[in-house]
Amino acid sequence: MKKIIVIPVIIVVLIGLTIFYYSQQTGYIKIEAPGFETDLNLSGRWGSKAISVSGSEPVAIHIGMYKPERIVVRLAKASDQWWSILCRREPWGNLATINVSKGNTTGLKLGPPFVIHTDIQHGDRTVSVGLTLVGQAGEHYSPQVLTHTGPLPAPAISIVDESGQVLASGKFEYG
């Protein structure tokens, strides 16, 4: 009877030790966004991990597969003067799956330079133009820029014909 109880206990302990051993192994993430500070929130098998990078040094992290939850890219001119933009939803582009392996450094190119994408919807008498900023990895940022004094006003748009005459103009709205 004792053997029947002891064997499952030994198996559970061995599984627990194996999980603990693998959960303690580390690799590194290096964010490549020269001149910018980056905050990256990741979710993985062992929970969430927040990484804040202001230089080019790799950051240690447990090995495993991760996916982004949130990215903030910030440019600081001084400790009290900065601007930032936020990425907090799919599509994540090349960042959709981040694999961190033991002892290796996973390089992530994200953030600037940004490409501006527009989405145009035609109605009966209206045209709606959406705006998205796309980073190096294909990640999509909100076009709202936050600064040390608060959010910047939404960008304006003008639609012109070939001769330069303004046909319509307006401002984007956040949300």
Contacts in CASP RR format, 6 or more apart in sequence:
PFRMAT RR
TARGET T0000
AUTHOR 0000-0000-0000
METHOD contacts of the structure
MODEL  1
MKKIIVIPVIIVVLIGLTIFYYSQQTGYIKIEAPGFETDLNLSGRWGSKA
ISVSGSEPVAIHIGMYKPERIVVRLAKASDQWWSILCRREPWGNLATINV
SKGNTTGLKLGPPFVIHTDIQHGDRTVSVGLTLVGQAGEHYSPQVLTHTG
PLPAPAISIVDESGQVLASGKFEYG
22 63 0 8 1.000
23 46 0 8 1.000
23 62 0 8 1.000
24 62 0 8 1.000
25 62 0 8 1.000
25 63 0 8 1.000
25 102 0 8 1.000
25 103 0 8 1.000
26 60 0 8 1.000
26 61 0 8 1.000
26 62 0 8 1.000
26 63 0 8 1.000
26 102 0 8 1.000
26 103 0 8 1.000
27 60 0 8 1.000
27 61 0 8 1.000
27 62 0 8 1.000
27 63 0 8 1.000
27 100 0 8 1.000
27 101 0 8 1.000
27 102 0 8 1.000
27 103 0 8 1.000
27 104 0 8 1.000
27 105 0 8 1.000
27 106 0 8 1.000
28 58 0 8 1.000
28 59 0 8 1.000
28 60 0 8 1.000
28 61 0 8 1.000
28 100 0 8 1.000
28 103 0 8 1.000
28 104 0 8 1.000
28 105 0 8 1.000
28 106 0 8 1.000
29 40 0 8 1.000
29 51 0 8 1.000
29 58 0 8 1.000
29 59 0 8 1.000
29 61 0 8 1.000
29 98 0 8 1.000
29 100 0 8 1.000
29 105 0 8 1.000
29 106 0 8 1.000
29 107 0 8 1.000
29 108 0 8 1.000
30 56 0 8 1.000
30 57 0 8 1.000
30 58 0 8 1.000
30 59 0 8 1.000
30 105 0 8 1.000
30 106 0 8 1.000
30 107 0 8 1.000
30 108 0 8 1.000
31 38 0 8 1.000
31 40 0 8 1.000
31 51 0 8 1.000
31 53 0 8 1.000
31 59 0 8 1.000
31 107 0 8 1.000
31 108 0 8 1.000
31 110 0 8 1.000
32 56 0 8 1.000
32 107 0 8 1.000
32 108 0 8 1.000
32 109 0 8 1.000
32 110 0 8 1.000
33 53 0 8 1.000
33 73 0 8 1.000
33 109 0 8 1.000
33 110 0 8 1.000
33 111 0 8 1.000
33 112 0 8 1.000
34 56 0 8 1.000
35 75 0 8 1.000
36 73 0 8 1.000
36 74 0 8 1.000
36 75 0 8 1.000
36 111 0 8 1.000
36 112 0 8 1.000
37 52 0 8 1.000
37 53 0 8 1.000
37 54 0 8 1.000
37 55 0 8 1.000
37 73 0 8 1.000
37 74 0 8 1.000
37 75 0 8 1.000
37 76 0 8 1.000
38 51 0 8 1.000
38 52 0 8 1.000
38 53 0 8 1.000
38 54 0 8 1.000
38 71 0 8 1.000
38 72 0 8 1.000
38 73 0 8 1.000
38 74 0 8 1.000
38 110 0 8 1.000
38 111 0 8 1.000
39 50 0 8 1.000
39 51 0 8 1.000
39 52 0 8 1.000
39 53 0 8 1.000
39 70 0 8 1.000
39 71 0 8 1.000
39 72 0 8 1.000
39 74 0 8 1.000
40 50 0 8 1.000
40 51 0 8 1.000
40 52 0 8 1.000
40 53 0 8 1.000
40 68 0 8 1.000
40 70 0 8 1.000
40 71 0 8 1.000
40 108 0 8 1.000
40 110 0 8 1.000
41 48 0 8 1.000
41 49 0 8 1.000
41 50 0 8 1.000
41 51 0 8 1.000
41 68 0 8 1.000
41 69 0 8 1.000
41 70 0 8 1.000
41 71 0 8 1.000
42 48 0 8 1.000
42 49 0 8 1.000
42 50 0 8 1.000
42 51 0 8 1.000
42 61 0 8 1.000
42 66 0 8 1.000
42 67 0 8 1.000
42 68 0 8 1.000
42 69 0 8 1.000
42 98 0 8 1.000
43 49 0 8 1.000
43 66 0 8 1.000
43 67 0 8 1.000
43 69 0 8 1.000
44 64 0 8 1.000
44 65 0 8 1.000
44 66 0 8 1.000
44 67 0 8 1.000
45 64 0 8 1.000
45 65 0 8 1.000
46 62 0 8 1.000
46 64 0 8 1.000
48 69 0 8 1.000
49 61 0 8 1.000
49 62 0 8 1.000
49 66 0 8 1.000
51 59 0 8 1.000
51 61 0 8 1.000
53 59 0 8 1.000
58 105 0 8 1.000
61 100 0 8 1.000
62 100 0 8 1.000
63 100 0 8 1.000
63 101 0 8 1.000
63 102 0 8 1.000
63 103 0 8 1.000
64 99 0 8 1.000
64 100 0 8 1.000
64 101 0 8 1.000
65 97 0 8 1.000
65 98 0 8 1.000
65 99 0 8 1.000
65 100 0 8 1.000
66 97 0 8 1.000
66 98 0 8 1.000
66 99 0 8 1.000
66 100 0 8 1.000
67 92 0 8 1.000
67 95 0 8 1.000
67 96 0 8 1.000
67 97 0 8 1.000
67 98 0 8 1.000
68 87 0 8 1.000
68 92 0 8 1.000
68 95 0 8 1.000
68 96 0 8 1.000
68 98 0 8 1.000
68 139 0 8 1.000
69 88 0 8 1.000
70 86 0 8 1.000
70 87 0 8 1.000
70 88 0 8 1.000
71 86 0 8 1.000
71 87 0 8 1.000
71 88 0 8 1.000
71 95 0 8 1.000
71 110 0 8 1.000
71 111 0 8 1.000
71 139 0 8 1.000
71 141 0 8 1.000
72 84 0 8 1.000
72 85 0 8 1.000
72 86 0 8 1.000
72 87 0 8 1.000
73 84 0 8 1.000
73 85 0 8 1.000
73 87 0 8 1.000
73 110 0 8 1.000
73 111 0 8 1.000
73 112 0 8 1.000
73 141 0 8 1.000
74 82 0 8 1.000
74 83 0 8 1.000
74 84 0 8 1.000
75 82 0 8 1.000
75 83 0 8 1.000
75 84 0 8 1.000
76 82 0 8 1.000
80 148 0 8 1.000
81 148 0 8 1.000
82 147 0 8 1.000
82 148 0 8 1.000
83 145 0 8 1.000
83 146 0 8 1.000
83 147 0 8 1.000
83 148 0 8 1.000
83 152 0 8 1.000
84 145 0 8 1.000
84 146 0 8 1.000
84 147 0 8 1.000
85 133 0 8 1.000
85 141 0 8 1.000
85 142 0 8 1.000
85 143 0 8 1.000
85 144 0 8 1.000
85 145 0 8 1.000
85 146 0 8 1.000
86 141 0 8 1.000
86 142 0 8 1.000
86 144 0 8 1.000
86 146 0 8 1.000
87 139 0 8 1.000
87 140 0 8 1.000
87 141 0 8 1.000
87 142 0 8 1.000
88 142 0 8 1.000
89 140 0 8 1.000
90 96 0 8 1.000
90 140 0 8 1.000
91 138 0 8 1.000
91 139 0 8 1.000
91 140 0 8 1.000
92 137 0 8 1.000
92 138 0 8 1.000
92 139 0 8 1.000
93 137 0 8 1.000
93 138 0 8 1.000
93 139 0 8 1.000
94 109 0 8 1.000
94 137 0 8 1.000
94 138 0 8 1.000
95 108 0 8 1.000
95 110 0 8 1.000
95 137 0 8 1.000
95 138 0 8 1.000
95 139 0 8 1.000
98 106 0 8 1.000
98 108 0 8 1.000
99 106 0 8 1.000
100 106 0 8 1.000
108 137 0 8 1.000
109 136 0 8 1.000
109 137 0 8 1.000
110 135 0 8 1.000
110 136 0 8 1.000
110 137 0 8 1.000
110 139 0 8 1.000
111 135 0 8 1.000
111 136 0 8 1.000
111 137 0 8 1.000
111 139 0 8 1.000
111 141 0 8 1.000
112 135 0 8 1.000
112 136 0 8 1.000
113 135 0 8 1.000
113 136 0 8 1.000
114 133 0 8 1.000
114 134 0 8 1.000
114 135 0 8 1.000
114 141 0 8 1.000
115 133 0 8 1.000
115 134 0 8 1.000
115 135 0 8 1.000
116 131 0 8 1.000
116 132 0 8 1.000
116 133 0 8 1.000
116 134 0 8 1.000
117 131 0 8 1.000
117 132 0 8 1.000
117 133 0 8 1.000
117 134 0 8 1.000
118 129 0 8 1.000
118 130 0 8 1.000
118 131 0 8 1.000
118 132 0 8 1.000
119 129 0 8 1.000
119 130 0 8 1.000
119 131 0 8 1.000
119 132 0 8 1.000
120 127 0 8 1.000
120 128 0 8 1.000
120 129 0 8 1.000
120 130 0 8 1.000
121 127 0 8 1.000
121 128 0 8 1.000
121 129 0 8 1.000
121 130 0 8 1.000
127 168 0 8 1.000
129 157 0 8 1.000
129 172 0 8 1.000
130 172 0 8 1.000
131 143 0 8 1.000
131 155 0 8 1.000
131 172 0 8 1.000
132 140 0 8 1.000
132 141 0 8 1.000
132 143 0 8 1.000
133 140 0 8 1.000
133 141 0 8 1.000
133 142 0 8 1.000
133 143 0 8 1.000
134 140 0 8 1.000
134 141 0 8 1.000
135 141 0 8 1.000
142 174 0 8 1.000
143 154 0 8 1.000
143 155 0 8 1.000
143 172 0 8 1.000
143 174 0 8 1.000
144 151 0 8 1.000
144 152 0 8 1.000
144 154 0 8 1.000
144 174 0 8 1.000
145 151 0 8 1.000
145 152 0 8 1.000
146 152 0 8 1.000
151 174 0 8 1.000
153 171 0 8 1.000
154 171 0 8 1.000
154 172 0 8 1.000
154 173 0 8 1.000
154 174 0 8 1.000
155 171 0 8 1.000
155 172 0 8 1.000
156 169 0 8 1.000
156 170 0 8 1.000
156 171 0 8 1.000
156 172 0 8 1.000
157 169 0 8 1.000
157 170 0 8 1.000
157 171 0 8 1.000
157 172 0 8 1.000
158 166 0 8 1.000
158 168 0 8 1.000
158 169 0 8 1.000
158 170 0 8 1.000
159 166 0 8 1.000
159 167 0 8 1.000
159 168 0 8 1.000
159 169 0 8 1.000
160 166 0 8 1.000
160 167 0 8 1.000
161 167 0 8 1.000
END
